[in-house]
């Protein structure tokens, strides 16, 4: 049985939130990354949900990098359980609903809901709640991060994306015996003119819309990862409209230990 969605909306004052967030400690950041601490922000959203547009706009603001010393790496993951009420979200997939359900189980939630934001795999809250977002970001910035590097990213006429991925060593200080390594391909920008459902008549905009999310490797304590990655893109994809995100996460969708993002270029 499909888990019902709970819809909620919290009024968001983005400008006030930005002014309230001071630069954070950079302890544990990778010196080679320009002293910016990565924070992975996942938003589970749907174009069929009337409470989601404020959270979508919040994610756009985070993508503009409003916090000094921080690299916000955002993922917009569109669930499919709203598709039955009149509007089929063109960016939705059951995979993202399943990923959200796994988070719900780990966080001990009774059900899934939209919009839901998950920060570094350790904090979850309504995706437009700026106060809880602030607390989650401060928490994420207070822990060491595993270095993650992407390079040699390109895509050609074969609709295959090529990249090189490296991580730092998963040493004992992270408190994890193992971790999974993922890569996501996302659209930089996406828009829809919604003609039915709760958002009928509205034009909705999104950032970093995930098109695929793939586990490409695993780390054991003391190991590093260095490998070439090949990912098949959808036919007709414009590489210049894509970004590649890599992140290292404890098994069963636990804590995110490190992340990186880079634009895709055409060959």
N, C-alpha and C positions, 0 to 999 in steps of 0.2 A: 504494500500500500504506500502511496506517495505521502510523504510527511507534509502536512499543511504548512503554509507560510504564515508568519506573523508579520503584519505590516505596522511600522511605526515611523514617525517623523519627528525629528528634533530640529528646532529652528537653529540655523547656523549663521553666525556672523564671522565670515572668513577674515575680514580685515582686522577685527578685534582679536581673533585667535592668533594671527600672525604677529601682531604687536605684543601679545602676551608671552610669546615663546622666545626665550633668550638663547644665545649660542650655548651648546652643551659641551660637556667633557668629551674629548676625543680619545679617551683611553681605549687601547686595543685596536685603533684604526691602522690601516696599512699605510706606512710612510710613502709608498710609491703611488698612492691613489690621490695625492694632492691634499692629504689631511682631511678628507671628507668621509664620514662614517656612513656606510650604507644601511638603510632600513627598508625592509621589504614590506610593502603595504598591499594586501589583497582585498579587493572589494567584490563581494558577491552581490550582483545586481540583476535587474531585468527591465526591459522596456515595457513590460506589461504591468509594472508595479508603480502606482502613483506616488509612493513615498521615496522612490529611488533617485529621481533627478537631482534633489539637493546633494545627495551623497556623490553622484556622478560629478557634479560641479566642484565639490570639495576635492575629489581625486584629481581633477584638472588643476586645481590650485596647488596641490602637493607636487604634481608633475612639473610645475614651474619653479620648483626648488626654493621655497620661501624661507627655509631655516639655514642660517649660516653654519658651515662646517658639516652639513648633513647632505647625503645623497638619497633622496626619496626615490625608491625603485618601485613603481606602482604597477599593479596588474588588475585589469578589469575582467572579471570572470562572470559571464552571463549564464545564469541557471535557466533550466527549461520548464520548471514546474508552474510557471505563470502562463505558459503558451496556450492553455485550454480556455482562457477567458476572453478570447476575441482577437488577440494580436500575437503572432508568432515572432518572437525576437529573432532577427536574422543572425545574431551573433551567439545565440544560445546553444548549449550542448549538454547532454546528460552527464558527460564527464565532470563538468564543473559542479553540477548538482551533487554528484557522488563525492567530489572532493569536499564540498561544504558539509555534507552529511558526516564525513569522517571527522571533520573538525568539531561538529556538534557532539558527536560521541565522546571525543577526547575532552572537550570542555564541560561535559556533563549537562548539556542542554536538553530540554524536553523535545525540542523541534528546531528545524531550521527557520530562518526568516530573512527577509530582505528589507533594506540594504544592510548587509553585515560587513564590517571591516575587521580583518585579522592582521595584526602587526607582528612581524617576525615569528609567527606561529605560536606566540605566547599570550597575546591579549586579543580579546574579541569584544565588539560593542556595536551599537547601531552606527552605521556608516556616516551619519551626519551629526554625530555628537562630538562637538569640538572639544569639550572638557575632557571626555574620556580619551579622545585622540591625543591630546596633550600629554596626559599621564602615560599612555602607551608609548609615545615617542620618547619621552624622558627615560622610561624603563629600558627601551631598546638601545638607547645611546649610552647607557651605563654599563654595558657588558662588552667584553672583547669580541672582535669579529675575525673570522677566518678569512684570509685574503683569497679572493676569487678574481681571475683575470680572463678576459675574452680578447682574442686578437685574430687577425687574418680573416675577417668576416666578409663574405661576398656571396652573391647568387647570380647565376647565369641563365642562359636560354633553356637549360635542362630543368628549370624549376627546382633545383637543388641548392640548398643553402650550405655553405661550408664555413667552418669556424674552428679555431683552436682554443681549447679550454684548459686552464691550469688552476689548481688550488694550492694553498699552503698546507702544511702538515696538520693533521688532526691530533694534536698533542694532548697530553693528559689534562692540561689546564682547562680545556673546554668541557671536561666532565662527561664526554660521550665516547663510548666504545666504537660506535659506527655511525655513519651518516649516508644519506642518499644524495645524489647529485642530479639536478634537473636543469633542463633548458626549456624556455618558453619563447615562442615566436608570437609577436603581438603587432597589431596595427597601431601606428602612431596616433591616428585620428580616425573616427568613424562617426557618421551621422545617419539618422533615420527620420523620415516624416511618418509619424505614427497615425494610422487611419482608423484604428479600432482599439477597444480595450480601455483601461483606466487612463491612459495618456493620449487618447484620441484627439487629433488636431494639433498636437505639439511636435515640434522638431527637436529631437534629442541628440546631444553630442556626447562623445565618449573619448577617452584617451587610453592608450596601451591596452587595446582589446585583445585578449589572448585568443589566438587561433589554434595553437597546439601547445601542449605541455608534456614533455617526454623525460622519463628517467633515463639518463645516459651512463650512469656509473654509480659506484659506491666506494666509500672510504672506511678503512679500519683504523683504529687508533695507531698513530705513528706514521700513517701513510700520507702521501700526496697523490694528486691525480694530474696527469698531463696527457691529453688525447685530442685527436681531431674528431670533429663532429660533423655529420652529414644529415640534413633534415629535408624531407620532401615538402615543397611548398604547394599550395593550391594552384591549379592552372590559372594563368592570367595574373598571378600576383606581381605587383610592382615592388621590387626589392627596396626602392627608395622610400616606400611608405611603411617599412617594417623596422622593428627593433628586436634585438635578441637579449634575453634575460637569462642569466644562469644563477642558481642558488643551491646552497648546501643545507639540507634539512635533516634533523634527526628522524629515525624511522617512525612510521605511523603518524606522519604529519606533526612532528614535534617542533622543537625550537629551530628556527632558522639561524644557522651559524655564520653565514656570509652570503653575499650576493654581488652581482655586477650586471651592468647593462651597457650595450653598445648599439649604435645604428647599423643597419645592413646597407651595404653598397652594391651597386650593380657592377658586374665584370665588364 
